[in-house]
Amino acid sequence: MNTTTSINTKTTTLSAGRGNTLSLNEGYFSRRNALDWVFAVLVAGGFGYAFARYSAYMDVYEKGILLAAIPSTIALGWFWRPLRILMMVVAGFALLGIASYQGDLARAEQVFWLKFFLSSQSAILWMSVLFFMSTVFYWLGMFASNTPSGAPGSAGGGASHSATLESLGSKIAWAAVGMALIGTLVRWYESYLIGPDVGHIPVSNLYEVFVLFSWMTAAFYLYFEAQYKTRSMGAFVMLVVSAAVGFLLWYTVVREAHEIQPLVPALKSWWMKLHVPANFIGYGTFAMAAMVALSYLVKQQAQETRWYKLTPLWLLGVVLCFVPIVFRSKSPMEVGGSNYWLGYLAVAGLIAGGILLGRKRIASRLPSLEVLDDVMYKAIAVGFAFFTIATVLGALWAAEAWGGYWSWDPKETWALIVWLNYAAWLHMRLMKGLRGTVAAWWALVGLLVTTFAFLGVNMFLSGLHSYGTL
């Protein structure tokens, strides 16, 4: 028997960990298992149903977006398998909520699960509570004992108390992302119940985009958490998510922002469905990178005994205390807005002080500086790519709506500043090997620039984007 195998037909395999092998000449589709194809069929069927049911409300561009979303959604589910479970759960509960309305918006106060769980406002409130809870559990895990749970002393074989609490924080964050998506989809349907001319994708005002920012930031963090097999970064990243949720709750009370309003003429465009999500992938990943940068600086300066040298922590304290001062002036006393921000100030002070006093313990729980630096870089790289796409789409949208690609509107100008800031960061990283302290400080300051572009312009400047004012 000839045992010689031609090198041209030989299949070479590499170890893929845990006993699995990966063929070098194995195709992308041949690596798909039965569950992958079942997921693909379900996605295609779901989008096909949506197209058959709602295509009458869509123009040709929106139909194209819906059809393009089919392979994109399948590819995402194949790329990161936990998303498949999330998508199925969200789709199931969103459809239950939509079906429960039976075409009557008043049923939101009559049907139990709509009133308390599945109406858009109920789901988003659950999202808010769950994100707060997730943040608390991540921080409890940061300071909890590493002793295995269920065992006295240092003996035992279970997960540690710290790991158990962090795992719970991660699971609650997943639940919060799910509730945010359910609330978003149901709100989309609710807008059409108000009137066909009112119906729109819920990414049109500050309330809706803060929901978008919160779940997108958390979802990207959960991906990096799984990839790097560490949950300790969640304590820092969830702080910025909780801060966004805190603003969302204040904005809901002060402006009754949860009420669905008709779109202003400039927003009645299919460009909004592309431009806004791409923009907020950028904002979310930039915010995540900044919080990872903060954790980098905390770990780096953990052994510093001179308090005046602990600059990132003092900066955090100043920023956290500055936020309530700015927003307090916009809080009507009759709705308790001023007291809300005083409470925020107290919580912010406790957070900054807790990190300052517990920095050594925090540093011991965080992953290595190399891992933190790598996560920071990848988050900025992803954010920059999508922010670039969003900027180009915004220019095309502006040409259609206002007759010119660029008008040096304050929002456009600050978007350009944000883009240049991260373009310079990536250039220095790739061309000059920027690493470590300078990169972390730059990413942290970049969040201030991004925040002003996102909120500051709306608060202090006016222009063509004034429909987003506070």
Secondary structure as UniProt FT lines:
FT   TURN            7..9
FT   STRAND          13..15
FT   TURN            18..19
FT   STRAND          21..23
FT   TURN            24..25
FT   HELIX           29..31
FT   HELIX           34..54
FT   HELIX           55..57
FT   HELIX           60..79
FT   HELIX           82..101
FT   TURN            102..103
FT   HELIX           105..109
FT   HELIX           112..113
FT   HELIX           114..118
FT   HELIX           120..143
FT   TURN            149..150
FT   TURN            153..154
FT   HELIX           161..194
FT   TURN            196..198
FT   HELIX           206..228
FT   TURN            232..233
FT   HELIX           234..255
FT   TURN            257..258
FT   HELIX           265..267
FT   HELIX           271..300
FT   TURN            301..303
FT   HELIX           307..309
FT   HELIX           311..328
FT   TURN            329..330
FT   HELIX           333..335
FT   HELIX           337..357
FT   HELIX           359..365
FT   HELIX           369..402
FT   HELIX           410..432
FT   HELIX           436..451
FT   HELIX           452..456
FT   HELIX           457..460
FT   TURN            464..465
FT   HELIX           466..468
//
